[in-house]
């Protein structure tokens, strides 16, 4: 990894207006850190902070975002517990159904990639996902997603020659909603 040349290339391409800059580099493990050439050492001391996910103290996981990053590099033996904690905290701290659903899906996706040998049912059991599916927030988000799918189908059904009444009947939504989405 060529760290400082990459930073300078960024400055050259995007020309940020603020002359003061600071770089944070996040490594999954300390062993993946890069050697800073001596000519850049003073810059590194003043303008660079390294974060190693494998060395984050437990208290830092109070930030859900950092906890999710840590989940990526967490050992399989601890990943299930960390994921369950993140899921529980996401359910408690995020009242916006869209954000909550996106974070829960991200956590689930990380776990799926971390445990490719497990079936979806095993992952669901590990993370207590069945319990999540019963929550009102999950149900609301699911309903919202279904409505979005139905609304996306309106122009397709119209192209096929269905009128407003037929579209409303097929999609089990109101004719007014069909009209609004055809505008």
Secondary structure, 3 states (H helix, E strand, C coil): CCHHHHHHHHHHHHCCCCCCCCEEEEECCHHHCCCCCHHHHHHHHHHEEEEEHHHCCHHHHHCHHHHHHHHHHCCHHHHHHHHHHHHHHHHHHCCCHHHHHHHHHHHHHHHHHHCCCCCHHHHHHHHCHHHHHCCHHHHHHHHHHHHHHHHHHHHHHHHCCCCHHHHHHHHCCCHHHHHHHHC
